[in-house]
Amino acid sequence: MPDPNVNTDATSPTIHQDSRIEAADAWEWLLALRYCRACSVMIKLTPSGEWATSLAVSADARELLDCLAPLASQSQWVVAQLGQSLDGRIATESGHSHYINGHESLVHLHRLRAMVDAVVIGAGTACADNPQLTVRHVSGEHPARVVLDPRGRVPSSLALMQTDTAPTLHIVGPEVPATTPHSHVERCVLPLNASSQFNPQDVIALLAERGLHRVLVEGGGITVSQFIEAHAVDRLHLLIAPLLIGSGRPGLKMTPIDTLDKALRPPTRTFRCGEDTLFDMLLREAAP
């Protein structure tokens, strides 16, 4: 029987080893590196954690390797991701957000999902978008899906609760009444802080107890902001679209600061993502 966590709809990459390494080859190697399995693509990971090959490498493959090799080569990390406009909006005032970013950014998001053990979203994003949180646009395995729902407002009719494409962890507060979830849904209870939210470090610890060590915090903006402020995020992938909305819902919204010396100034790399630009920000050094 096929593994239900494997995306069998995506086309398997064709390996171009006779000429140069293409993006499909790079992705095949990254998946093999992430799962510690053999791969015929002639790329190696150096002792310093960088990739190396004697073959020619296409520009797209080089950017893909540079961007994701630091994640594929590590066994534990937390990455947050947001897609927004030039003026920092992730949706209009009404909540419309499809699609601020282009198709290439969507593919990048699905690659991030394939790199992780679990993808985390807040209750607001779950209710507004009813996402599947799968890797439909790339080859790879679907991650476990995690919904942060401190007040128990996520309905059981959502796709995450109804479909068994991947396991779902429904994390709720202590006062949320118990229900009888589907077999693929695990109900977990965590304490709330003074703001009636979960402590992000508690969420990461809960996932680690279940063997989920690579984590993607996908949204929304409030959830990502909470995890960054709690120093629970190693890298932030911010996808900026060449679009001015002029109003709407902000991406990051954290505690106000008085002076710019208190602002975060993380080491940052940029990558092309179609018409969008990916800012890869290192918020926390990887553990040795």
N, C-alpha and C positions, 0 to 999 in steps of 0.2 A: 504494500500500500504506500502511495507517495506521502512524504512528510508534509503535513498541512501547513507547516511554517515556511515552506520553500515556495517562492514565487516562480511557478512554472510557466507563467504567461510571457515573461521577458525572454527575448531571443538570446541564446547563448552567444558569447562573443567569439569572433573569428580571430585566431591568432595569426599575426603577420610577422613571423620571425625571419622570413627570407629577406626583408628589406629594412624595415624600421618598426619600432614599437609605436602602436597607435593607442588611442584612448581606450578602446575595448580591451587591449592587452593589459594596459595599466590597471584597469578596474579588476580584471581577472586576478592579477597579482596582488592587488590590495585586499581582495576578499580572501585569497589564500593566506596572506600574512595575518589578517584579522582572525582567521580560524585555525592558524598553525597547521596548514595542510600543504601538501606538495603542489607545485605548479610548474608548468613547462615554460612559462614566460621567463626570458633570460634577464631578470633583474635580481639584484641581491640587496640585502639590508646590511649596511656597514656597521662596525662596532660603535660608531658615534651616533647611530640611529638614522642615518641618511640612506637614500637609495642610490644604487650605482648600476650601470650597465655598459657593455662595450658596443652596443648597437646604437644606431641613430634613433632619436626619439622625436616624435611629432610635437608641435607646440601645445596641442590640447592634452596629449599624454603627459608632458612635462608639468603642466600646471596642475593636472589631476594628482600626479604623484607628489609634487611639492606640497599641495594642500592637505592631502589626506594620509600620507605616510606617517606623519607624527601621531595620528590617531590610531591607525591600523596596527602600529608597532607597540602600542601601550595596552596593558591589560586592565587598566582602571582609570577612568576619567569622567568628568561631567562637562558637556558642551551645551551651551544655550544657543538658540537660533531665532532670529527675527527677520522678517522681510518688511521693508518700509519704503516710503517715498523719500525724495531728497530733503523734504522739510520734516522728516521724522514721524510721519503718520502711518499707522498700520491698518487703518480703516477710515471710512467717512463717519460723520456724526451718527448716521443711521446704522452703522456697523458693516456696510458693504466693503468687502476687501478682495473680491475676485475679479480681475487678478491684478494686484499692484505690481508684482514681479513677473518676469517672463518665464517661458517654458524651461530654459536652461537652469534657472534658479529652483524650479520645482524638481528637476532632475537632481540637482545638488542636495536638496532636502531629502529626497528618497535615498540618495547615497549615504547621507548621514544616518538615516534610519537603519540602513543595512549594516552600518558600522557598529551599531549599539546593541546592548542587551535589552534596554527598555527605553521607551519614549514617554515623556511626562507632559501632560497638559492640565490646565486648570478647569474648574467646572464651567466658567464662563465661555471658554473656547469650545468645550465639549458641547454645550447647549447651542451656541451660535452657529458652529460649523458642522456639527455631526460628522466628524472626520472618521476615516477608516484607519489611519496611521499605519499603512502598509507600504511595501516597496514596489508598487505597481509599475513604476517607470524604469526600474533597473533590475538586474539579476541579483539575487541575494535572499536572505531569510527575513521574514517579518519579525520585528521586535515584540517583546511583551508591551502591552499598552497600560499606562498608568494614569488614572484620573484622580486629581486632588479635589475632593468634594467635602469640605469641612462641615457644611450645613445640610448635606444630603439633598441637594436640589437637582441632581442629574437624573433625568427620567430613565426608566428601564427600557424605553422604546428606542434609545439611541443605538446606532450600529455597533458601537463598542460593546454594548451589553447584550446584543442579540446575535452577533455573528461570532463563530468560534475560529475565525481565520488565525487568530493568535490569542494567547491567554491575556486576560484583563485583570488588573488590580484596581479595585475601587476603594480608595482610601478615604475614610470618613472620620468625623469627630465623635467623641464619646457619647454625645446626646442624640445621635442619629439612630432612629429605630432600626432594628435588625430586619432584614428581608430575606427572601429565599432566591438567591441569584441563580443564573444559569451555571452549568457545570464548569464553563471556562472562565467564570468570574470569581475572583477571590476577594472577599470583603476584609479589609484591614482597618483597624482603629488606631489612631494616633491622638495624643493630647494636643490641645490648642494653646497658642501663646496669648499674650495680653491683647493682641489685635484680632483674636478669634481666627487665626490662621495657623497652618502647620509650620513648625520650625523646619526649614529646608534640610538641615543636617539630620533631623530625625527621618525625613523621607529617604535621604541617601543611605542612611544606616539600615532602614527597613529593606530597601532594595538589595543592599549588599548581603543581608542575611539570607536572601533568596537566590544568591548567586548572580545577581544583576549588577555588574560592576562598571559597565560602560553605559552611560546615561545621557540621553538627549532631552533637554528641557525645551520643548517646542513652542510653548506659548500658553496663554497670550502674554501681552506686555507686562501685566501686573505680576504674573507668576515668574517670568524671567527676571524682572526687577527685584523681586523678593529673594530669589536665589543668588543674584549678584551681590546684593547688600549683605547677605548672610555669609559671603565669602565661600560659597559652595560651588562655584563655577570655575573650571580651569580655562576654558576658551569660550569666546563669544563669536559666533558667525553672524555678521550683520550684512544682509543683502539689500543694497540700495538701488532702487529703480530710478531712472531719469524722468521723474514725475513730480509735479507740484500739485498737492491737493489743496493746500491753503487753510484747511480746517480739518477737524476729525479727531480720531483717537490717537494719542501719542504712543510711541513704541515703549521706550524706557521711561519710567516715572518713579524716581527714587526720592529719598529724603532731601529736601532743599539744602544747599550749601551757601555760605556767605561769600566765600572768596575762592578763586580758581585754583589756589594751591591745594584745595581739598578735592579737586576733580580727579577722576581716574585718568591716567595717561599710559595705557598698556602698550607694550610692544605690538606693532600691527603690521600685517602683510596684506597685500591686495591681490585679487585674482579676477580675471574676466569671467563673467557668467552671462553670455549673450550680450544684451544691451545693459544688463545690470553689473554692478561691481560688488564683489564679496570682500568685506573687511574681516580678516581673521585676527582676532585680538587675544593675546595671551594674558589672561587675568591672574593666573596662578601657576608658578613653576611646577613641572611634573616631579613627583616624588622619585628619588633615586632608586 
